[in-house]
């Protein structure tokens, strides 16, 4: 072993070749490692995505049920697109106390001191998880209606105004296909 180390010290080209070989071995080991666990989306993201899908799905079903009651509409399918997921906010038990002191100095000037104290405590559920509520629902950015219609009325105007009123979105964000 000592002879090999001595030979490496004397021969610079051999030293560089051995160093490059070691570097290539290290790089090949790194490339073989499985980074898929690191790059996967976090658990919380999937849960929020599921919450958004549940929210959107329930809105779609309610819209289909309501619009299906319009005279002449035989079948309606609704697709709603949202930009973001709902934001959950923990529920707090808050206590606020106010205290006011008026101090009078010897020269007759008054000074008023106000102090407000606020204590917040997160409310925990039965299983010691944080109780959360929806703070802001996702913004609806588009609606597609596919309608089977057999009536005589101008169904486009009725459906456009209904969806605009129910979801409070712009008319340009609503697309209706009647067949």
TORSE-567679 format. One record per residue: residue in three letters; x negated, y negated, z negated of N, C-alpha, C, O, CB in turn. Coordinates in steps of 0.1 Angstrom, whole numbers, padded with zeros to 4 digits, always signed. Glycine has a CB too. Layout:
BEGIN
alaXYZXYZXYZXYZXYZ;...
! end
This chain:
BEGIN
unk-0008+0012+0000+0000+0000+0000-0009-0013+0000-0006-0022+0007+0009+0000-0012;unk-0020-0012-0008-0029-0023-0009-0035-0026+0005-0037-0038+0009-0040-0021-0019;unk-0038-0015+0012-0044-0017+0026-0034-0024+0035-0038-0032+0043-0048-0003+0032;unk-0021-0021+0034-0011-0027+0043-0010-0042+0040-0009-0050+0049+0002-0020+0041;unk-0010-0045+0027-0008-0059+0023-0021-0067+0028-0020-0078+0032-0006-0061+0007;unk-0032-0061+0026-0045-0067+0031-0045-0070+0046-0049-0080+0050-0057-0059+0027;unk-0039-0060+0053-0039-0061+0068-0029-0072+0072-0031-0079+0081-0034-0047+0074;unk-0018-0073+0064-0008-0084+0067-0014-0098+0065-0012-0107+0072+0005-0082+0058;unk-0022-0099+0054-0028-0112+0051-0039-0116+0062-0040-0128+0065-0035-0111+0037;unk-0046-0106+0067-0056-0109+0077-0050-0111+0091-0055-0120+0098-0066-0097+0078;unk-0040-0104+0095-0034-0105+0108-0021-0113+0107-0011-0108+0103-0031-0091+0114;unk-0022-0126+0112-0010-0135+0111+0001-0130+0120+0013-0132+0117-0015-0149+0115;unk-0002-0125+0132+0008-0121+0141+0016-0109+0135+0029-0109+0137+0002-0117+0155;unk+0010-0100+0129+0016-0089+0122+0025-0094+0111+0036-0089+0109+0006-0078+0117;unk+0020-0104+0104+0027-0110+0092+0040-0116+0098+0051-0114+0092+0019-0120+0085;unk+0040-0124+0109+0052-0130+0114+0062-0119+0119+0074-0120+0117+0048-0139+0126;unk+0057-0108+0125+0065-0098+0131+0073-0091+0119+0084-0088+0120+0057-0087+0138;unk+0066-0088+0108+0072-0082+0096+0083-0091+0090+0093-0087+0087+0061-0078+0086;unk+0079-0104+0089+0089-0114+0084+0102-0114+0093+0113-0115+0088+0083-0127+0083;unk+0100-0115+0106+0111-0115+0115+0119-0102+0114+0132-0103+0114+0106-0117+0130;unk+0113-0091+0113+0120-0078+0111+0128-0078+0098+0140-0074+0099+0110-0067+0111;unk+0123-0083+0087+0130-0084+0075+0142-0093+0076+0153-0090+0071+0121-0089+0063;unk+0140-0105+0083+0151-0114+0085+0162-0108+0093+0174-0110+0090+0145-0127+0092;unk+0159-0101+0104+0169-0094+0112+0177-0083+0104+0189-0082+0106+0162-0087+0124;unk+0170-0076+0095+0177-0066+0087+0187-0073+0078+0198-0069+0076+0166-0058+0079;unk+0183-0084+0072+0192-0092+0063+0204-0097+0071+0215-0097+0066+0184-0104+0056;unk+0201-0103+0083+0212-0108+0091+0222-0097+0095+0234-0099+0095+0207-0115+0103;unk+0217-0085+0099+0226-0074+0102+0234-0070+0091+0245-0066+0092+0218-0063+0108;unk+0228-0070+0079+0236-0066+0067+0247-0076+0064+0258-0072+0061+0227-0065+0054;unk+0244-0089+0066+0254-0099+0063+0265-0098+0074+0277-0100+0070+0248-0113+0064;unk+0262-0095+0086+0272-0094+0096+0281-0082+0094+0293-0082+0099+0266-0093+0110;unk+0276-0072+0088+0284-0060+0085+0294-0061+0074+0303-0053+0072+0275-0048+0083;unk+0292-0071+0065+0300-0073+0054+0315-0077+0058+0316-0083+0068+0295-0084+0044;unk+0324-0073+0050+0338-0075+0053+0343-0088+0047+0345-0089+0035+0347-0063+0049;unk+0344-0099+0055+0349-0112+0050+0364-0114+0051+0369-0125+0048+0341-0123+0056;unk+0371-0104+0055+0385-0105+0058+0393-0108+0045+0403-0115+0045+0391-0093+0064;unk+0388-0103+0034+0394-0106+0021+0393-0121+0017+0401-0127+0011+0389-0097+0010;unk+0381-0126+0021+0378-0140+0018+0387-0150+0026+0391-0160+0021+0363-0143+0019;unk+0389-0146+0039+0395-0155+0048+0410-0154+0048+0417-0162+0055+0390-0153+0062;unk+0416-0144+0041+0430-0143+0041+0437-0154+0034+0430-0161+0025+0434-0129+0034;unk+0449-0157+0037+0456-0168+0031+0459-0165+0016+0461-0153+0013+0469-0172+0038;unk+0459-0174+0007+0461-0171-0007+0476-0166-0009+0485-0169-0001+0459-0184-0015;unk+0477-0160-0020+0490-0154-0024+0501-0165-0025+0512-0163-0020+0489-0146-0037;unk+0498-0176-0031+0508-0187-0033+0513-0192-0020+0524-0196-0019+0502-0198-0041;unk+0504-0192-0009+0509-0197+0004+0519-0188+0009+0529-0193+0015+0497-0197+0013;unk+0517-0174+0008+0528-0165+0013+0541-0167+0006+0551-0166+0012+0523-0151+0012;unk+0540-0169-0007+0552-0171-0015+0559-0184-0011+0571-0183-0009+0549-0172-0030;unk+0552-0194-0008+0558-0207-0004+0564-0205+0010+0575-0211+0013+0548-0218-0004;unk+0557-0198+0019+0562-0195+0032+0575-0188+0031+0585-0191+0039+0552-0188+0041;unk+0576-0178+0022+0588-0170+0020+0599-0179+0015+0611-0178+0019+0586-0159+0010;unk+0596-0188+0006+0606-0198+0001+0612-0206+0012+0624-0209+0013+0600-0206-0010;unk+0603-0211+0021+0607-0219+0032+0616-0211+0041+0627-0216+0045+0595-0225+0040;unk+0613-0199+0044+0621-0190+0052+0634-0188+0046+0644-0188+0053+0614-0177+0055;unk+0635-0185+0033+0648-0183+0026+0656-0196+0027+0668-0195+0030+0645-0180+0011;unk+0650-0207+0025+0658-0220+0026+0663-0222+0040+0675-0225+0041+0648-0232+0022;unk+0655-0220+0050+0659-0222+0064+0669-0212+0068+0679-0215+0074+0647-0222+0073;unk+0667-0200+0064+0677-0189+0067+0691-0192+0061+0701-0190+0068+0671-0175+0062;unk+0691-0196+0049+0704-0199+0043+0711-0211+0050+0723-0211+0051+0702-0202+0028;unk+0703-0221+0054+0709-0232+0061+0714-0228+0075+0725-0232+0079+0698-0243+0063;unk+0707-0219+0081+0711-0214+0095+0724-0207+0093+0733-0209+0101+0700-0206+0101;unk+0725-0198+0083+0737-0190+0082+0749-0199+0078+0760-0196+0083+0735-0179+0071;unk+0747-0209+0070+0758-0218+0066+0763-0226+0079+0775-0227+0081+0754-0227+0055;unk+0753-0230+0087+0756-0237+0099+0764-0229+0109+0774-0233+0114+0744-0243+0106;unk+0760-0216+0110+0767-0207+0119+0781-0204+0114+0790-0204+0122+0759-0193+0120;unk+0782-0203+0101+0796-0201+0096+0805-0213+0098+0816-0211+0102+0795-0198+0081;unk+0800-0225+0096+0808-0237+0097+0811-0239+0112+0822-0242+0116+0801-0249+0091;unk+0801-0239+0121+0803-0242+0135+0811-0231+0142+0817-0234+0152+0790-0244+0142;unk+0811-0219+0136+0819-0208+0142+0834-0210+0140+0842-0204+0147+0815-0195+0136;unk+0838-0219+0131+0852-0222+0129+0857-0232+0139+0870-0235+0139+0853-0227+0115;unk+0849-0239+0147+0854-0248+0157+0862-0241+0167+0857-0230+0172+0842-0256+0163;unk+0873-0246+0171+0882-0240+0181+0875-0238+0194+0869-0247+0200+0895-0248+0183;unk+0875-0226+0199+0869-0222+0212+0855-0217+0211+0850-0211+0221+0869-0234+0221;unk+0849-0218+0199+0835-0212+0197+0837-0198+0194+0842-0194+0183+0827-0220+0186;unk+0832-0189+0203+0833-0175+0200+0821-0169+0192+0823-0161+0184+0834-0167+0214;unk+0810-0175+0195+0797-0171+0188+0788-0183+0188+0787-0190+0197+0791-0158+0195;unk+0780-0184+0177+0770-0194+0176+0758-0189+0169+0759-0182+0158+0776-0207+0169;unk+0746-0192+0174+0734-0189+0167+0726-0202+0165+0726-0210+0174+0725-0179+0176;unk+0721-0203+0153+0714-0216+0149+0700-0212+0146+0697-0203+0138+0721-0222+0137;unk+0690-0220+0150+0676-0219+0146+0672-0233+0142+0674-0243+0149+0667-0214+0158;unk+0667-0234+0130+0662-0246+0124+0647-0245+0122+0642-0235+0117+0669-0249+0110;unk+0640-0256+0126+0626-0257+0124+0622-0268+0114+0627-0279+0115+0618-0259+0138;unk+0614-0264+0104+0610-0274+0094+0595-0276+0095+0587-0267+0099+0614-0269+0080;unk+0590-0288+0090+0576-0291+0091+0568-0285+0079+0557-0281+0081+0575-0306+0091;unk+0573-0286+0067+0566-0282+0056+0574-0272+0047+0586-0270+0050+0562-0294+0048;unk+0567-0267+0037+0574-0259+0027+0580-0267+0016+0576-0278+0014+0564-0248+0021;unk+0590-0261+0009+0596-0269-0002+0585-0271-0013+0576-0262-0015+0608-0261-0008;unk+0586-0282-0020+0576-0285-0031+0583-0281-0044+0594-0286-0047+0572-0300-0030;unk+0576-0273-0051+0581-0269-0065+0575-0277-0075+0563-0280-0075+0579-0254-0067;unk+0582-0282-0085+0577-0290-0095+0581-0283-0109+0592-0279-0111+0582-0305-0095;unk+0571-0282-0118+0574-0276-0131+0584-0285-0138+0585-0297-0137+0562-0274-0139;unk+0592-0278-0147+0602-0285-0155+0595-0289-0168+0589-0280-0174+0615-0277-0157;unk+0596-0301-0172+0590-0306-0185+0600-0309-0195+0611-0313-0192+0581-0318-0182;unk+0596-0307-0208+0604-0312-0219+0597-0324-0223+0586-0324-0229+0605-0301-0231;unk+0603-0336-0221+0596-0349-0224+0602-0356-0236+0615-0356-0237+0597-0357-0211;unk+0594-0362-0244+0598-0370-0255+0591-0384-0253+0579-0384-0251+0594-0364-0269;unk+0599-0394-0254+0593-0408-0252+0597-0416-0264+0609-0416-0269+0598-0414-0239;unk+0587-0423-0270+0590-0432-0281+0584-0445-0279+0573-0446-0273+0585-0426-0295;unk+0592-0456-0282+0587-0469-0280+0586-0476-0294+0594-0474-0303+0597-0477-0271;unk+0576-0484-0295+0573-0491-0308+0569-0505-0305+0560-0508-0296+0562-0484-0316;unk+0575-0515-0311+0572-0529-0309+0569-0536-0322+0576-0534-0332+0584-0536-0302;unk+0557-0542-0323+0553-0550-0334+0551-0564-0331+0545-0568-0320+0540-0543-0340;unk+0556-0573-0339+0554-0587-0337+0545-0592-0349+0549-0591-0361+0568-0595-0337;unk+0534-0598-0345+0524-0602-0355+0524-0618-0355+0523-0624-0344+0510-0596-0353;unk+0524-0624-0366+0524-0638-0367+0510-0642-0374+0507-0637-0385+0536-0644-0375;unk+0503-0651-0367+0490-0655-0373+0492-0667-0382+0503-0672-0383+0480-0658-0361;unk+0481-0671-0388+0482-0682-0398+0485-0695-0391+0491-0704-0398+0469-0683-0405;unk+0482-0697-0379+0485-0710-0372+0498-0710-0366+0502-0720-0359+0474-0713-0361;unk+0507-0700-0368+0520-0700-0363+0522-0693-0349+0534-0692-0345+0525-0713-0362;unk+0512-0688-0343+0514-0682-0330+0518-0667-0332+0514-0660-0342+0500-0682-0322;unk+0526-0663-0323+0531-0649-0324+0525-0640-0313+0523-0645-0302+0547-0649-0323;unk+0523-0628-0317+0518-0618-0307+0526-0606-0308+0529-0600-0319+0503-0615-0310;unk+0531-0602-0297+0540-0590-0296+0532-0578-0290+0526-0579-0279+0553-0593-0288;unk+0532-0567-0297+0525-0555-0293+0535-0544-0290+0543-0540-0299+0514-0550-0303;unk+0535-0539-0278+0544-0529-0274+0536-0516-0272+0526-0516-0265+0553-0532-0262;unk+0541-0505-0277+0534-0492-0275+0545-0482-0271+0555-0480-0277+0527-0488-0288;unk+0542-0475-0260+0551-0464-0255+0543-0451-0256+0532-0450-0250+0556-0467-0241;unk+0548-0441-0262+0542-0428-0263+0551-0418-0255+0563-0417-0258+0540-0424-0277;unk+0544-0410-0247+0552-0400-0239+0545-0387-0240+0533-0386-0238+0553-0405-0224;unk+0553-0377-0245+0547-0363-0246+0555-0354-0236+0567-0354-0236+0548-0358-0261;unk+0547-0347-0229+0553-0337-0219+0548-0323-0222+0537-0321-0225+0550-0341-0205;unk+0558-0314-0222+0554-0300-0224+0561-0292-0213+0573-0293-0211+0559-0295-0238;unk+0554-0283-0206+0559-0275-0196+0568-0265-0202+0565-0259-0212+0548-0268-0187;unk+0580-0262-0196+0589-0252-0201+0586-0239-0195+0584-0238-0183+0604-0256-0198;unk+0585-0229-0204+0581-0215-0199+0594-0207-0200+0602-0209-0208+0570-0209-0208;unk+0595-0197-0190+0606-0188-0190+0604-0176-0199+0595-0176-0207+0608-0183-0175;unk+0612-0167-0198+0612-0155-0206+0599-0147-0205+0594-0141-0214+0624-0146-0204;unk+0594-0146-0193+0582-0139-0190+0569-0147-0190+0559-0144-0184+0583-0132-0176;unk+0570-0159-0198+0559-0168-0199+0554-0174-0186+0543-0179-0185+0547-0161-0206;unk+0563-0174-0176+0559-0181-0164+0565-0195-0164+0575-0198-0171+0564-0173-0151;unk+0559-0204-0157+0564-0218-0157+0577-0219-0149+0579-0214-0138+0553-0228-0150;unk+0587-0226-0155+0600-0228-0149+0598-0239-0139+0594-0250-0143+0611-0231-0160;unk+0602-0236-0126+0600-0246-0116+0614-0249-0109+0623-0241-0109+0590-0242-0106;unk+0615-0261-0103+0627-0265-0096+0622-0271-0083+0611-0276-0082+0636-0274-0104;unk+0631-0271-0073+0627-0277-0060+0627-0292-0062+0636-0298-0067+0637-0273-0049;unk+0616-0298-0058+0615-0313-0059+0618-0319-0046+0625-0329-0046+0600-0317-0063;unk+0614-0313-0035+0616-0319-0022+0618-0308-0012+0608-0300-0011+0605-0329-0018;unk+0629-0307-0005+0631-0297+0005+0623-0301+0017+0620-0313+0020+0646-0295+0008;unk+0619-0291+0025+0612-0294+0038+0620-0303+0047+0632-0302+0048+0607-0281+0044;unk+0613-0311+0055+0619-0320+0064+0623-0312+0077+0614-0305+0082+0610-0332+0068;unk+0635-0313+0081+0640-0306+0093+0635-0314+0105+0638-0326+0106+0655-0303+0093;unk+0628-0307+0114+0623-0314+0126+0629-0310+0139+0627-0316+0149+0608-0313+0127;unk+0638-0300+0139+0644-0295+0151+0655-0285+0148+0654-0277+0139+0634-0290+0161;unk+0665-0285+0157+0676-0276+0156+0680-0271+0170+0681-0279+0179+0689-0282+0149;unk+0682-0258+0171+0686-0252+0184+0699-0245+0182+0700-0236+0173+0675-0243+0190;unk+0709-0248+0190+0722-0241+0189+0724-0234+0202+0723-0240+0213+0734-0251+0186;unk+0727-0221+0201+0731-0213+0213+0746-0209+0210+0749-0202+0201+0722-0201+0215;unk+0755-0214+0219+0769-0213+0216+0776-0206+0228+0774-0210+0239+0775-0227+0214;unk+0784-0197+0225+0794-0191+0234+0807-0198+0233+0813-0196+0222+0795-0175+0233;unk+0811-0205+0243+0823-0214+0242+0832-0211+0253+0829-0210+0264+0818-0229+0242;unk+0845-0210+0249+0856-0208+0259+0867-0218+0258+0878-0216+0264+0861-0194+0257;unk+0864-0229+0252+0875-0240+0251+0874-0250+0262+0866-0249+0271+0873-0247+0238;unk+0882-0260+0261+0883-0271+0271+0877-0284+0267+0873-0292+0276+0898-0273+0275;unk+0874-0286+0254+0869-0299+0249+0854-0300+0252+0848-0291+0256+0872-0300+0234;unk+0850-0313+0251+0836-0316+0252+0829-0311+0240+0827-0318+0230+0833-0331+0255;unk+0824-0299+0240+0818-0292+0228+0805-0298+0225+0801-0298+0213+0817-0277+0230;unk+0797-0304+0234+0784-0310+0232+0785-0321+0221+0778-0321+0212+0778-0315+0245;unk+0794-0330+0224+0796-0342+0214+0800-0337+0200+0795-0342+0191+0807-0351+0220;unk+0809-0327+0200+0813-0322+0187+0802-0316+0179+0799-0319+0167+0825-0312+0188;unk+0794-0307+0186+0783-0300+0180+0772-0310+0176+0766-0309+0165+0778-0289+0189;unk+0769-0319+0185+0758-0329+0182+0761-0337+0170+0753-0338+0161+0756-0338+0194;unk+0773-0342+0169+0777-0351+0158+0778-0342+0145+0774-0347+0134+0790-0357+0160;unk+0782-0330+0146+0783-0321+0134+0769-0318+0128+0767-0320+0116+0790-0308+0138;unk+0760-0314+0137+0747-0311+0132+0740-0324+0127+0733-0323+0117+0738-0305+0143;unk+0741-0335+0134+0735-0347+0130+0740-0351+0116+0732-0356+0108+0738-0359+0140;unk+0753-0350+0114+0759-0354+0101+0754-0344+0090+0751-0349+0079+0774-0355+0102;unk+0755-0332+0093+0752-0322+0082+0737-0322+0078+0734-0321+0066+0756-0308+0087;unk+0728-0323+0088+0714-0323+0084+0707-0336+0084+0695-0337+0081+0707-0314+0094;unk+0714-0347+0088+0708-0360+0088+0695-0361+0096+0684-0365+0091+0706-0365+0073;unk+0696-0356+0109+0684-0357+0118+0688-0365+0130+0700-0367+0133+0679-0343+0121;unk+0678-0368+0138+0680-0376+0150+0686-0367+0161+0684-0355+0161+0667-0382+0155;unk+0694-0374+0170+0700-0366+0181+0690-0360+0190+0693-0349+0196+0710-0376+0189;unk+0678-0366+0192+0668-0361+0200+0662-0348+0195+0655-0341+0202+0657-0371+0202;unk+0664-0345+0182+0659-0333+0176+0668-0321+0177+0666-0311+0171+0655-0336+0162;unk+0680-0323+0184+0690-0312+0185+0691-0308+0199+0692-0316+0208+0704-0318+0179;unk+0690-0295+0202+0692-0290+0215+0704-0280+0214+0704-0271+0206+0679-0283+0220;unk+0713-0281+0224+0724-0272+0225+0725-0265+0238+0724-0271+0249+0738-0280+0222;unk+0726-0252+0237+0728-0244+0250+0742-0237+0249+0745-0230+0239+0716-0233+0251;unk+0750-0240+0259+0764-0234+0259+0764-0225+0271+0760-0228+0282+0774-0246+0260;unk+0769-0213+0268+0771-0203+0279+0785-0197+0278+0788-0189+0286+0761-0192+0278;
! end
